Amino acid sequence: MSRMTILAAVAILLSASSFASAVDPTTQPDYTVAPMRVQRLVKATYFYTETQTTLPHIGDVVQKVMPQLMKVISDNHINVVGPIVFDYRGVGPNPDLPFELRIGVIVSANTAPAGDFRVGELPSIKCASVIYTGPLNHVKAGYDALFQSLLGAGYLPTDVTREYYLYWEGADSVNNIIMIEAGI
């Protein structure tokens, strides 16, 4: 092996090790928010339950509803064809005012109601959306980015907001992927 080949191999190894340290996951932020985009989401069949809550109490509702939803899906062999969706109606700037929250999942069109869960339509929506990746304790940053971009682009939000849970590992995971939408 020639001296040039050895030097080239060492240079490649040094480059690779400096690249590896440049993408060290311990230096990455806890969350990311992709740029806003405007899109139209098509209607879907929605298997859901509905409640009234406030922003400070939403965690209690989710902790109660999610295990029930998973059990009813399993017990009734519900054909899930899409992600879990939180559909918010009437959320405003005052966190203590109640709003309507539907929690459910996108299912096949022939799904029947089961337990406390109804079947209905998740209507088509023209929306501004961002993809938030990270733990729930920073999800507000996703909303902040969405509404700053939305208003900065001259769009006025409706009273409909949704969260599509595209990938979920747990509340503290940096790997969670949530699409956040605001109707426009």
C-alpha angles and dihedrals in degrees: 000000000000124000090245091055091051092048091048091050091050090049091051092049092048090049091049093049093048089049091051091052090047090061097040105153092219089068095051119103119259090245144013134203120205119219117277120263132185117231145150116241115206123236118268140186107262128202104199153139125226132216143159117244144145128240094256090054100041093099091059091051093048093048089053100041103042097063089046091050093050092048094049091048091051097041093048098038091236112192102234112197102169145022133295109273130200109202114196122195123189101003109160138176093278106081092199096060114097122245137178117266124189117191119191150108137261110256141176117286095250095059118132126213115264133187110332091338125105131200119228144132125292095209125230111264136196103216150160110238144183131190111233119196119190147050123330094247089073099039089107086071088062091052092045091052092046096051095042090052093042094051092039089057091052098253122139115215122231121220091266122097126168139189119204110198100214096170129007133185100157142303094283098043120118087205098067113119119204127174108211118199135185119195115240 
